């Protein structure tokens, strides 16, 4: 009798089979279920902001993250003017990443970081209205927006990379990583934040490319 | 009998290839785009556009006031069928209509991007002749 047959007979014993199945079930509940809250998290109900502790800073280490529900920015519709006009050239920054005053300042500049936007006035207004309505100050129920606003104080930067909370979060990353061909610049969020385009900037979903 | 079947297959293949070669040699512009091209022809006062001039225009590097050397191919790469990259790293779908059939189908979009990108490369708007040659080059691929 070869090893496979021995194994098969062992398994086919009814009691052991029930035992094996129950162990698999326990494993599923004990390991896969809690893990899925961090990894996939798509199909799972998320608790409201009220259920979360206030005032805790991100990046305090694993223990600080425990129990915290997955956060994300509201996705931007692909057909929206904002997505069409702005997302063709750069990562579609979520309006919740800057306060209203910053968006107003940015959109009133004729020089857009060395480029001329040449937007039609009607589109310009539509984009600014969208940005204002969803800006970080209007989106404070979102943990990140709330932290961005608090870290800013009276500052109104036009660059997301100048938001103190965001620079602090990226402070430990070696500067040369941002110069890699696969990344390009610090403003190319999606290079490392693989789920960033969907509004998810969780640290667990970050993967720095070579 | 056996060979007759072979002959039929060969004839069909030949007809197919001739047809593919004829229709694939150039991407046909839709009516709206043909109207745009006619408008370019009128303002440029030329009878036809030159794909070769378009090709040179596409890869010509020009000195920019920022000190950089800029060209259409800076972002679109030297191969119009390849994916490009914006200065901030966002991927640009291929500019060649042979590789991306959405290209050069909407006159409004075409005009918008010429306006924006000509300013980036040339620091001025493109002339009707430059735009016509550019599209002629792209559709010849």
HADDOCK unambig.tbl for C-alpha pairs under 7 A between the chains (distance, minus, plus):
assign (segid A and resid 89 and name CA) (segid B and resid 86 and name CA) 6.07 0.50 0.50
assign (segid A and resid 89 and name CA) (segid B and resid 90 and name CA) 6.19 0.50 0.50
assign (segid A and resid 90 and name CA) (segid B and resid 88 and name CA) 6.23 0.50 0.50
assign (segid A and resid 90 and name CA) (segid B and resid 90 and name CA) 5.33 0.50 0.50
assign (segid A and resid 91 and name CA) (segid B and resid 90 and name CA) 6.53 0.50 0.50
assign (segid A and resid 115 and name CA) (segid B and resid 120 and name CA) 6.76 0.50 0.50
assign (segid A and resid 117 and name CA) (segid B and resid 116 and name CA) 6.76 0.50 0.50
assign (segid A and resid 118 and name CA) (segid B and resid 116 and name CA) 6.63 0.50 0.50
assign (segid A and resid 183 and name CA) (segid B and resid 89 and name CA) 6.80 0.50 0.50
assign (segid A and resid 184 and name CA) (segid B and resid 88 and name CA) 6.38 0.50 0.50
assign (segid A and resid 184 and name CA) (segid B and resid 89 and name CA) 5.55 0.50 0.50
assign (segid A and resid 185 and name CA) (segid B and resid 88 and name CA) 6.14 0.50 0.50
assign (segid A and resid 187 and name CA) (segid B and resid 88 and name CA) 6.78 0.50 0.50
assign (segid A and resid 188 and name CA) (segid B and resid 88 and name CA) 6.22 0.50 0.50
assign (segid A and resid 188 and name CA) (segid B and resid 89 and name CA) 6.11 0.50 0.50
